[in-house]
Amino acid sequence: MRQAEVSRNTLETRVSVRIDLDGSGRSTLATGVGFLDHMLDQIARHGLIDLEISAQGDLHIDAHHTVEDIGITLGQALAQALGDKKGVRRYGHAYVPLDEALSRVVVDLSGRPGLVFDVPFTRAMIGEFDVDLVREFFQGLVNHAAITVQVDNLRGSNAHHQAETVFKAFGRALRAAVEVDPRASGIPSTKGAL
């Protein structure tokens, strides 16, 4: 039952996440941040993960707290849904192009939070979305999922395409990492724990 439901309530945000790692890529998203909804849909569709995410945040200030807290809550839900990680493949990687843009994402369900993020966005804003928040989202996610993620945008001149390739590649890499390996019987680590 690789599913989880997690809520996070602070003075700045109220976030609710439901995840099913063995889903079909369906998503129901209402974060108040339209571009983020579009990106979260990419994770669901390309990761074949069912996601329900709702959030209310202090958007009258800006989207920072909302985006970061969604990353945190999604990370907590991912960790809960993975449980002890028995039988998962553990590692996943993906290269995803979109027109002129190309990104690579590598995931390790390591039990250790780590983010390497090399995305030289070509502009600061995508519509009303501050591109700095892409890193904030992933930092919150990896910290609370206790996973290692390396993100590299290898090329791109359109910031929307750069971001979209990152989220699609993350979905694909995550799908590979969380997949149950029929040949594996235990936890994929020489330590016996992740």
N, C-alpha and C positions, 0 to 999 in steps of 0.2 A: 504494500500500500504506500507507494512513494508519492505521498501527497502531504501537504501541510497548509495550515492557515495561521497567519501571524498578524497581529495588530500592533501598532506603535502610536501612542498618544503623548504628545508633548505640548508645551505652551505655544509652539510654532506650527505644528502639523498634527493631523490625524490620518494615519495610513493603514490600509488593510490590504493584505496580499493573500491570495489563495493560489497554490501551484500544484500541478500534477505532472510529474516528470515523464509519465507514460501516456501523455495525451496525444492529441492530433494536430496541435498548433492553433487551437482556438484562443481568442483573447476577448476579454471585456475590460476596457480601460477607461477610466475617468479620473485623470490626475489634475485636471485644470491647466495642464501644460500641453498644448496640442502637439508640438513637435516631439515631446517625450512620448506621448501616446503612440505616435507613428513609429518611433524607435523601439518601444517595448513590443509593439506588434511584430516587428522584425525578429526579435528574440523568440517570441512564441511560434511564429510560422516556420522559421528556419531551424528552430530547436525541437520542433514537434512537442512543445511543452504547452500545456493549457495554463493560461494566466488570467487571473481576475485581480485587478488592482484599482483601488479607489483611494483618492487622497483629497484632503482639504488642507490648504496651507496658507501662509501669510503672503499670498501673491501680490498684495498691495505694496509690499516691500520689494521683493523680486522672487524669482523662482528657486533661489539657491537652497533654502531649507527644505522645500518640497522635493526637489530632485534628489538631494542628498539622502533625505529620510526614506524615500522610495528605494534607493539603492540599499540602504541599511536593512530595511524590512524585507526586501526581496532576498538579500543575502541570508538573513535569519531563516526565512522560509525554505530556501534552497538547502541550507545545512540540516534543517529538521527533516525535510523530505528525503535526503540522502541517508540519514541514519548512520549506521556504522560503515557504510560504503562497501559491504560485502558484495563481491561479484561484479562491481562496476569496472569499466575499462580504465578509469582514472585519468588518462590523458586524452586530449583532443586538440586538433588544430584545423584551421580552415583559412584558405585564401578566397576572398570574394571580390570580384570586380563590379563596378557600375560605371559604364561609359569610360571616362578617362581615369577614374579612381580605382585604386587597388589597396586592400588592407589584409593583413595577416593577424590572426588571433590564436594564441596557444593557451590552453587551460590545463592545469594540474590540480586535481582534487586532493591537494597535499595535506590538508589540515593546518597549513601555515599561510597566513595572509600575506600576499605580496602582489604588488602591481608595478609593472613597467609599462609606461604609456608614452608613446612617441607618435604624436599626431600633430603635425605642423599645419593647423587649420589656416586656410588662405584668407579668412576674414573672421572678425570677432563675433558677428551675430548671424544667425540663420533666422530670418524674420525677426521675431522678438526673443529668440532663444540665444542665450549667451553660451558660446561654444566651450567656455571653461567648465561648464556644468557637466559635460560629458565625462571628464576626468573625475569630477566629484561623485557622480553616479557610480562609476566603476570602483572608486576607492571605498565608498560605503559598502558596496556589494562584496568586494573581496575581503574586507576586514571582518564582516559578519558571517560570511559563508566559510571563512578560513580556507580560501583557495588561492592559488597563484595564477595570475593572468598576465600575459604579455601581449600588448596591443601595438602594432606598427602599421601606420598608414604609409605605404611604400610610394604612392604617387597620387596626385589628384589636384585639380585646380578649382573645383567646385566644392565649397564647404559642406553643402547638403549631401553631396555624393560621398565625400570623405566620411562623414558621420554615419551615413546609412551603410557603407561597406563595413565599418567597425561593428555596428550592432548586428548586421547579418552574419558576419564572420564569428562574432561571439556566440550567437545562437547555434551556428553549425558546430563550432568547437565544443560548446557545452553539451550539445546533443551526443557527440561522439564520446565525451568523457563520462557522462552519466549512464550511457547505455550498458545494459547488463550483458556481460560476456558469457555465453553458454559454456565456454571451456574453463572459466575461472570458478573456483570453489570457495575462496576466502577473500581476505582483504589484500588488495594489490600493493603490498609493501613488505620488504624484508623485515621491518620492525613489527609487523603483525597488527599495526594500528595506523589509522590516518586521522 
